[in-house]
Each structure stands twice: as C-alpha cells, then as structure tokens.
Amino acid sequence: MRITALIAASAAALALAACQPAATDKAEDAAADATAAADTAADAAATADAAATDPPAAVGETAG
C-alpha cells in the first residue's frame, strides 16, 4: 500500500512540475501585455494632454 501511495505522489509531483513552465509563460505573457497596455495608455494621455494644450496642433493643422 505504501509503494502505491509513493508512486501516486510521484506521478502527481511530475504532473505539477510539467505544468509549471506553462504557468510561467502565461505569467510572462500577461506581464508583457500589461506593459504594452500601460505604454498605450501613456501615449493616449500624452495625446489628450497635447490636444488640451494646443488643439490645432493635435489634429495636424498649422497656424497661418
């Protein structure tokens, strides 16, 4: 009975270890997505700030 429990525990440990890299990859992908979203939000904020400061320049119009 002990050997069966040991084999079952070993199989479970191997299954968990096999799943770890996939979880790490997903976390890294999520972090990259969050970084990209933060960059996009910063660009949008800068554009909104520029539009509030100088509306004609924000739409590409030149003075004169």
N, CA, C and O atoms as CSV, one atom per row, in Angstrom:
chain,resi,resn,atom,element,x,y,z
A,1,MET,N,N,0.830,-1.193,0.000
A,1,MET,CA,C,0.000,0.000,0.000
A,1,MET,C,C,0.876,1.259,0.000
A,1,MET,O,O,0.528,2.248,-0.644
A,2,ARG,N,N,1.995,1.233,0.706
A,2,ARG,CA,C,2.862,2.409,0.757
A,2,ARG,C,C,3.492,2.697,-0.597
A,2,ARG,O,O,3.622,3.857,-0.989
A,3,ILE,N,N,3.878,1.662,-1.305
A,3,ILE,CA,C,4.502,1.860,-2.607
A,3,ILE,C,C,3.501,2.479,-3.584
A,3,ILE,O,O,3.885,3.307,-4.410
A,4,THR,N,N,2.238,2.095,-3.506
A,4,THR,CA,C,1.202,2.664,-4.374
A,4,THR,C,C,1.032,4.151,-4.081
A,4,THR,O,O,0.914,4.963,-4.998
A,5,ALA,N,N,1.022,4.493,-2.818
A,5,ALA,CA,C,0.900,5.902,-2.445
A,5,ALA,C,C,2.121,6.687,-2.902
A,5,ALA,O,O,1.989,7.825,-3.353
A,6,LEU,N,N,3.297,6.103,-2.793
A,6,LEU,CA,C,4.519,6.753,-3.230
A,6,LEU,C,C,4.514,6.977,-4.739
A,6,LEU,O,O,4.905,8.043,-5.213
A,7,ILE,N,N,4.078,5.986,-5.483
A,7,ILE,CA,C,4.001,6.120,-6.941
A,7,ILE,C,C,2.976,7.180,-7.323
A,7,ILE,O,O,3.224,7.988,-8.219
A,8,ALA,N,N,1.832,7.185,-6.656
A,8,ALA,CA,C,0.802,8.184,-6.947
A,8,ALA,C,C,1.304,9.592,-6.619
A,8,ALA,O,O,1.050,10.531,-7.374
A,9,ALA,N,N,2.004,9.740,-5.518
A,9,ALA,CA,C,2.548,11.053,-5.141
A,9,ALA,C,C,3.625,11.489,-6.130
A,9,ALA,O,O,3.703,12.665,-6.484
A,10,SER,N,N,4.444,10.558,-6.570
A,10,SER,CA,C,5.479,10.887,-7.553
A,10,SER,C,C,4.851,11.320,-8.876
A,10,SER,O,O,5.309,12.281,-9.494
A,11,ALA,N,N,3.815,10.624,-9.306
A,11,ALA,CA,C,3.135,10.982,-10.550
A,11,ALA,C,C,2.500,12.367,-10.432
A,11,ALA,O,O,2.552,13.161,-11.372
A,12,ALA,N,N,1.907,12.650,-9.287
A,12,ALA,CA,C,1.307,13.974,-9.081
A,12,ALA,C,C,2.372,15.061,-9.093
A,12,ALA,O,O,2.161,16.125,-9.676
A,13,ALA,N,N,3.512,14.809,-8.458
A,13,ALA,CA,C,4.598,15.787,-8.443
A,13,ALA,C,C,5.139,16.030,-9.845
A,13,ALA,O,O,5.435,17.168,-10.209
A,14,LEU,N,N,5.267,14.973,-10.629
A,14,LEU,CA,C,5.737,15.131,-12.005
A,14,LEU,C,C,4.726,15.910,-12.846
A,14,LEU,O,O,5.113,16.739,-13.670
A,15,ALA,N,N,3.447,15.651,-12.645
A,15,ALA,CA,C,2.417,16.374,-13.385
A,15,ALA,C,C,2.438,17.859,-13.046
A,15,ALA,O,O,2.299,18.703,-13.931
A,16,LEU,N,N,2.611,18.176,-11.780
A,16,LEU,CA,C,2.698,19.584,-11.377
A,16,LEU,C,C,3.949,20.241,-11.944
A,16,LEU,O,O,3.900,21.382,-12.403
A,17,ALA,N,N,5.055,19.534,-11.914
A,17,ALA,CA,C,6.301,20.083,-12.441
A,17,ALA,C,C,6.192,20.316,-13.948
A,17,ALA,O,O,6.753,21.280,-14.468
A,18,ALA,N,N,5.484,19.452,-14.637
A,18,ALA,CA,C,5.316,19.609,-16.078
A,18,ALA,C,C,4.463,20.824,-16.404
A,18,ALA,O,O,4.634,21.426,-17.464
A,19,CYS,N,N,3.561,21.192,-15.528
A,19,CYS,CA,C,2.683,22.336,-15.762
A,19,CYS,C,C,3.335,23.663,-15.393
A,19,CYS,O,O,2.854,24.707,-15.835
A,20,GLN,N,N,4.379,23.671,-14.626
A,20,GLN,CA,C,4.996,24.909,-14.170
A,20,GLN,C,C,5.489,25.804,-15.308
A,20,GLN,O,O,5.192,26.998,-15.281
A,21,PRO,N,N,6.214,25.309,-16.294
A,21,PRO,CA,C,6.685,26.215,-17.347
A,21,PRO,C,C,5.537,26.901,-18.083
A,21,PRO,O,O,5.656,28.072,-18.444
A,22,ALA,N,N,4.451,26.212,-18.306
A,22,ALA,CA,C,3.309,26.809,-18.980
A,22,ALA,C,C,2.738,27.946,-18.143
A,22,ALA,O,O,2.368,28.987,-18.685
A,23,ALA,N,N,2.664,27.761,-16.853
A,23,ALA,CA,C,2.159,28.821,-15.980
A,23,ALA,C,C,3.110,30.003,-15.980
A,23,ALA,O,O,2.666,31.151,-15.955
A,24,THR,N,N,4.396,29.745,-16.008
A,24,THR,CA,C,5.380,30.817,-16.046
A,24,THR,C,C,5.276,31.582,-17.354
A,24,THR,O,O,5.332,32.812,-17.365
A,25,ASP,N,N,5.124,30.856,-18.461
A,25,ASP,CA,C,4.989,31.513,-19.764
A,25,ASP,C,C,3.741,32.390,-19.805
A,25,ASP,O,O,3.778,33.498,-20.341
A,26,LYS,N,N,2.648,31.904,-19.247
A,26,LYS,CA,C,1.416,32.695,-19.239
A,26,LYS,C,C,1.585,33.948,-18.390
A,26,LYS,O,O,1.084,35.014,-18.749
A,27,ALA,N,N,2.284,33.829,-17.275
A,27,ALA,CA,C,2.525,34.997,-16.426
A,27,ALA,C,C,3.406,36.013,-17.149
A,27,ALA,O,O,3.168,37.217,-17.062
A,28,GLU,N,N,4.416,35.530,-17.858
A,28,GLU,CA,C,5.279,36.432,-18.611
A,28,GLU,C,C,4.501,37.110,-19.735
A,28,GLU,O,O,4.683,38.301,-19.990
A,29,ASP,N,N,3.630,36.350,-20.407
A,29,ASP,CA,C,2.806,36.938,-21.465
A,29,ASP,C,C,1.867,37.992,-20.899
A,29,ASP,O,O,1.676,39.045,-21.507
A,30,ALA,N,N,1.286,37.717,-19.750
A,30,ALA,CA,C,0.389,38.684,-19.117
A,30,ALA,C,C,1.141,39.939,-18.716
A,30,ALA,O,O,0.619,41.046,-18.852
A,31,ALA,N,N,2.352,39.779,-18.227
A,31,ALA,CA,C,3.162,40.938,-17.850
A,31,ALA,C,C,3.516,41.768,-19.084
A,31,ALA,O,O,3.492,42.997,-19.029
A,32,ALA,N,N,3.842,41.113,-20.186
A,32,ALA,CA,C,4.152,41.832,-21.424
A,32,ALA,C,C,2.920,42.570,-21.938
A,32,ALA,O,O,3.019,43.707,-22.401
A,33,ASP,N,N,1.758,41.919,-21.855
A,33,ASP,CA,C,0.513,42.567,-22.281
A,33,ASP,C,C,0.208,43.778,-21.407
A,33,ASP,O,O,-0.223,44.815,-21.912
A,34,ALA,N,N,0.426,43.655,-20.120
A,34,ALA,CA,C,0.173,44.774,-19.211
A,34,ALA,C,C,1.122,45.928,-19.497
A,34,ALA,O,O,0.720,47.090,-19.433
A,35,THR,N,N,2.375,45.624,-19.811
A,35,THR,CA,C,3.337,46.664,-20.148
A,35,THR,C,C,2.929,47.379,-21.429
A,35,THR,O,O,3.000,48.605,-21.509
A,36,ALA,N,N,2.503,46.619,-22.425
A,36,ALA,CA,C,2.054,47.222,-23.683
A,36,ALA,C,C,0.826,48.095,-23.459
A,36,ALA,O,O,0.716,49.176,-24.039
A,37,ALA,N,N,-0.090,47.635,-22.628
A,37,ALA,CA,C,-1.288,48.421,-22.331
A,37,ALA,C,C,-0.925,49.710,-21.596
A,37,ALA,O,O,-1.513,50.760,-21.855
A,38,ALA,N,N,0.034,49.632,-20.690
A,38,ALA,CA,C,0.470,50.829,-19.972
A,38,ALA,C,C,1.124,51.827,-20.924
A,38,ALA,O,O,0.919,53.034,-20.794
A,39,ASP,N,N,1.910,51.330,-21.879
A,39,ASP,CA,C,2.525,52.208,-22.872
A,39,ASP,C,C,1.460,52.890,-23.731
A,39,ASP,O,O,1.554,54.084,-24.017
A,40,THR,N,N,0.457,52.131,-24.134
A,40,THR,CA,C,-0.631,52.688,-24.936
A,40,THR,C,C,-1.396,53.738,-24.147
A,40,THR,O,O,-1.757,54.782,-24.689
A,41,ALA,N,N,-1.644,53.472,-22.885
A,41,ALA,CA,C,-2.352,54.436,-22.040
A,41,ALA,C,C,-1.522,55.703,-21.861
A,41,ALA,O,O,-2.073,56.804,-21.859
A,42,ALA,N,N,-0.217,55.566,-21.714
A,42,ALA,CA,C,0.655,56.738,-21.573
A,42,ALA,C,C,0.642,57.565,-22.853
A,42,ALA,O,O,0.616,58.795,-22.801
A,43,ASP,N,N,0.661,56.890,-24.003
A,43,ASP,CA,C,0.585,57.605,-25.279
A,43,ASP,C,C,-0.747,58.329,-25.412
A,43,ASP,O,O,-0.787,59.473,-25.867
A,44,ALA,N,N,-1.826,57.682,-25.026
A,44,ALA,CA,C,-3.145,58.309,-25.102
A,44,ALA,C,C,-3.231,59.514,-24.170
A,44,ALA,O,O,-3.813,60.540,-24.524
A,45,ALA,N,N,-2.656,59.389,-22.993
A,45,ALA,CA,C,-2.664,60.511,-22.051
A,45,ALA,C,C,-1.853,61.681,-22.598
A,45,ALA,O,O,-2.258,62.835,-22.459
A,46,ALA,N,N,-0.715,61.390,-23.217
A,46,ALA,CA,C,0.107,62.450,-23.802
A,46,ALA,C,C,-0.626,63.125,-24.951
A,46,ALA,O,O,-0.547,64.344,-25.105
A,47,THR,N,N,-1.335,62.348,-25.755
A,47,THR,CA,C,-2.103,62.912,-26.866
A,47,THR,C,C,-3.235,63.786,-26.343
A,47,THR,O,O,-3.472,64.874,-26.868
A,48,ALA,N,N,-3.925,63.324,-25.328
A,48,ALA,CA,C,-5.009,64.108,-24.738
A,48,ALA,C,C,-4.478,65.391,-24.125
A,48,ALA,O,O,-5.106,66.445,-24.234
A,49,ASP,N,N,-3.334,65.305,-23.488
A,49,ASP,CA,C,-2.721,66.494,-22.895
A,49,ASP,C,C,-2.333,67.493,-23.984
A,49,ASP,O,O,-2.558,68.695,-23.843
A,50,ALA,N,N,-1.749,66.985,-25.071
A,50,ALA,CA,C,-1.371,67.862,-26.180
A,50,ALA,C,C,-2.605,68.497,-26.811
A,50,ALA,O,O,-2.577,69.673,-27.175
A,51,ALA,N,N,-3.680,67.735,-26.944
A,51,ALA,CA,C,-4.913,68.268,-27.524
A,51,ALA,C,C,-5.508,69.348,-26.643
A,51,ALA,O,O,-6.059,70.327,-27.148
A,52,ALA,N,N,-5.406,69.186,-25.350
A,52,ALA,CA,C,-5.935,70.189,-24.430
A,52,ALA,C,C,-5.084,71.456,-24.451
A,52,ALA,O,O,-5.598,72.560,-24.268
A,53,THR,N,N,-3.789,71.294,-24.674
A,53,THR,CA,C,-2.873,72.427,-24.673
A,53,THR,C,C,-2.914,73.195,-25.996
A,53,THR,O,O,-2.937,74.426,-26.003
A,54,ASP,N,N,-2.922,72.464,-27.117
A,54,ASP,CA,C,-2.872,73.103,-28.441
A,54,ASP,C,C,-3.742,72.305,-29.408
A,54,ASP,O,O,-3.219,71.485,-30.163
A,55,PRO,N,N,-5.070,72.526,-29.403
A,55,PRO,CA,C,-5.977,71.729,-30.235
A,55,PRO,C,C,-5.644,71.717,-31.720
A,55,PRO,O,O,-5.695,70.638,-32.311
A,56,PRO,N,N,-5.307,72.823,-32.370
A,56,PRO,CA,C,-4.990,72.745,-33.806
A,56,PRO,C,C,-3.787,71.865,-34.101
A,56,PRO,O,O,-3.791,71.125,-35.085
A,57,ALA,N,N,-2.764,71.931,-33.270
A,57,ALA,CA,C,-1.577,71.105,-33.489
A,57,ALA,C,C,-1.895,69.642,-33.280
A,57,ALA,O,O,-1.298,68.782,-33.928
A,58,ALA,N,N,-2.825,69.341,-32.388
A,58,ALA,CA,C,-3.157,67.955,-32.106
A,58,ALA,C,C,-3.795,67.274,-33.300
A,58,ALA,O,O,-3.686,66.059,-33.464
A,59,VAL,N,N,-4.476,68.076,-34.153
A,59,VAL,CA,C,-5.110,67.478,-35.341
A,59,VAL,C,C,-4.295,67.726,-36.600
A,59,VAL,O,O,-4.731,67.399,-37.703
A,60,GLY,N,N,-3.107,68.305,-36.433
A,60,GLY,CA,C,-2.199,68.450,-37.551
A,60,GLY,C,C,-2.364,69.745,-38.330
A,60,GLY,O,O,-1.801,69.866,-39.418
A,61,GLU,N,N,-3.099,70.700,-37.831
A,61,GLU,CA,C,-3.263,71.978,-38.507
A,61,GLU,C,C,-2.100,72.892,-38.162
A,61,GLU,O,O,-1.565,72.854,-37.054
A,62,THR,N,N,-1.726,73.699,-39.115
A,62,THR,CA,C,-0.663,74.673,-38.866
A,62,THR,C,C,-1.257,76.071,-38.811
A,62,THR,O,O,-2.275,76.358,-39.440
A,63,ALA,N,N,-0.622,76.907,-38.069
A,63,ALA,CA,C,-1.092,78.294,-37.955
A,63,ALA,C,C,-0.757,79.049,-39.232
A,63,ALA,O,O,0.310,78.848,-39.813
A,64,GLY,N,N,-1.657,79.911,-39.669
A,64,GLY,CA,C,-1.338,80.771,-40.774
A,64,GLY,C,C,-2.061,80.455,-41.957
A,64,GLY,O,O,-1.886,81.112,-42.982
